[in-house]
């Protein structure tokens, strides 16, 4: 199934020092996942709970995967690498999709480092307009995604 392959590509690319696997940058399967997560709610449940990957994944390992990638790409807006910036936007949109589901949102809210990192995007407010031309129409920008995550998690905006 395509969702298994997409998540596996993200898992494998996350292990590489250049975040690539089989010729794919981690941003590419992330971009497709974002689009699919927005379209169908059951897709999120499948990716989080039922995807068949090696090593096997579950809700916690999948959230850890996305969280570790977010930490690695958190400073992407400071640089000029568009793939890194696209990856960051994709990850924030993945977290926004996850935050809509209460059972997953409760896991996100327990991760203080994740919440702190997400809040830094509001504090910095350094999103570049040029990102608009690189993100998909199914994606929101950094600020919109972060505000959506914080709203869904019922957290005050700092």
C-alpha positions as CSV (number, residue, x, y, z in Angstrom):
1,X,0.0,0.0,0.0
2,X,1.2,3.5,-0.8
3,X,0.9,4.8,2.7
4,X,3.2,2.0,3.9
5,X,5.8,3.0,1.3
6,X,5.5,6.7,2.1
7,X,6.0,6.3,5.8
8,X,8.9,3.8,5.1
9,X,10.6,6.4,2.9
10,X,10.3,9.0,5.7
11,X,11.7,6.5,8.2
12,X,14.6,5.5,5.9
13,X,15.4,9.1,4.9
14,X,15.4,10.2,8.5
15,X,18.2,7.8,9.2
16,X,20.5,9.2,6.4
17,X,22.8,12.1,7.0
18,X,21.4,13.9,4.0
19,X,17.8,12.9,4.7
20,X,17.5,11.0,1.5
21,X,16.6,7.5,0.5
22,X,16.4,5.8,-2.9
23,X,16.8,9.1,-4.6
24,X,14.0,10.8,-2.6
25,X,14.5,13.7,-0.2
26,X,12.5,13.3,3.0
27,X,10.4,16.3,1.9
28,X,8.9,14.4,-1.0
29,X,7.1,11.6,0.8
30,X,6.2,14.2,3.5
31,X,4.6,16.4,0.9
32,X,2.5,13.5,-0.4
33,X,1.5,12.5,3.2
34,X,0.4,16.0,4.0
35,X,-1.9,16.0,1.0
36,X,-3.3,12.6,1.9
37,X,-3.8,13.4,5.6
38,X,-5.8,16.5,4.7
39,X,-8.1,14.7,2.3
40,X,-9.1,11.7,4.4
41,X,-9.2,11.4,8.2
42,X,-8.9,7.6,8.0
43,X,-5.5,8.0,6.3
44,X,-4.1,9.6,9.5
45,X,-5.4,6.7,11.6
46,X,-3.8,4.2,9.2
47,X,-0.4,6.0,9.2
48,X,-0.4,6.4,13.0
49,X,-1.7,2.9,14.0
50,X,-1.6,0.4,11.1
51,X,1.2,1.2,8.7
52,X,3.4,-1.8,7.9
53,X,7.0,-0.6,8.2
54,X,10.4,-2.0,9.1
55,X,11.0,-1.7,11.9
56,X,7.3,-1.9,12.9
57,X,5.8,1.4,13.8
58,X,3.0,2.5,16.2
59,X,1.5,5.8,17.3
60,X,4.4,6.6,19.6
61,X,7.2,5.7,17.2
62,X,5.5,7.6,14.4
63,X,5.1,10.7,16.5
64,X,8.7,10.3,17.6
65,X,9.8,10.1,14.0
66,X,8.0,13.3,13.0
67,X,9.2,15.0,16.3
68,X,12.8,14.1,15.7
69,X,12.6,15.4,12.2
70,X,11.0,18.7,13.4
71,X,13.8,19.2,15.8
72,X,16.4,18.6,13.0
73,X,14.7,21.1,10.6
74,X,13.5,23.7,13.2
75,X,16.1,26.2,12.0
76,X,15.3,25.8,8.3
77,X,13.9,29.2,8.0
78,X,17.2,30.8,9.0
79,X,18.9,29.3,5.9
80,X,18.2,29.3,2.2
81,X,17.8,25.6,1.5
82,X,14.3,25.4,0.0
83,X,14.1,21.6,0.5
84,X,14.8,22.0,4.2
85,X,12.2,24.8,4.4
86,X,9.6,22.6,2.5
87,X,10.4,19.8,4.9
88,X,9.7,22.0,7.9
89,X,6.4,23.3,6.4
90,X,5.4,19.7,5.7
91,X,6.2,18.5,9.2
92,X,4.2,21.3,10.8
93,X,1.3,20.4,8.6
94,X,1.6,16.8,9.6
95,X,1.5,17.8,13.3
96,X,-1.5,20.0,12.5
97,X,-3.3,17.0,11.0
98,X,-2.4,14.9,14.0
99,X,-3.5,17.6,16.5
100,X,-7.1,17.4,15.2
101,X,-7.5,13.9,16.7
102,X,-7.9,14.0,20.4
103,X,-6.3,10.7,21.1
104,X,-3.2,11.8,19.2
105,X,-3.3,15.4,20.5
106,X,-3.1,14.1,24.1
107,X,0.3,12.5,23.1
108,X,1.6,15.7,21.5
109,X,0.7,17.9,24.4
110,X,2.7,15.7,26.8
111,X,5.9,16.4,24.9
112,X,7.2,19.6,26.4
113,X,10.1,20.0,24.0
114,X,7.8,19.6,21.0
115,X,5.5,22.3,22.3
116,X,8.4,24.6,23.1
117,X,9.7,24.1,19.6
118,X,6.3,24.8,18.0
119,X,6.0,27.9,20.1
120,X,9.3,29.3,18.9
121,X,7.8,29.7,15.4
122,X,5.3,32.2,16.9
123,X,8.0,34.0,18.8
124,X,10.4,34.2,15.9
125,X,7.8,35.0,13.3
126,X,10.5,34.8,10.6
127,X,8.5,33.0,7.8
128,X,9.6,34.1,4.4
129,X,7.1,35.0,1.7
130,X,9.1,33.1,-0.9
131,X,8.0,29.8,0.8
132,X,4.6,30.3,-0.6
133,X,5.7,29.4,-4.1
134,X,7.3,26.1,-2.9
135,X,4.6,24.7,-0.7
136,X,1.6,22.8,-2.0
137,X,-1.9,24.3,-2.1
138,X,-2.9,21.6,0.4
139,X,-0.4,22.9,2.9
140,X,-0.6,25.9,5.2
141,X,2.3,28.1,5.9
142,X,4.4,27.9,9.1
143,X,2.4,30.5,11.1
144,X,-1.0,29.1,10.1
145,X,0.0,25.5,10.9
146,X,1.5,26.5,14.2
147,X,-1.5,28.5,15.2
148,X,-3.7,25.6,14.2
149,X,-1.7,23.1,16.3
150,X,-1.8,25.4,19.3
151,X,-5.5,26.0,18.9
152,X,-6.3,22.2,18.6
153,X,-4.1,21.5,21.6
154,X,-6.0,24.2,23.6
155,X,-2.7,26.0,24.4
156,X,-2.2,29.7,24.8
157,X,-0.2,31.4,22.1
158,X,3.0,32.7,23.6
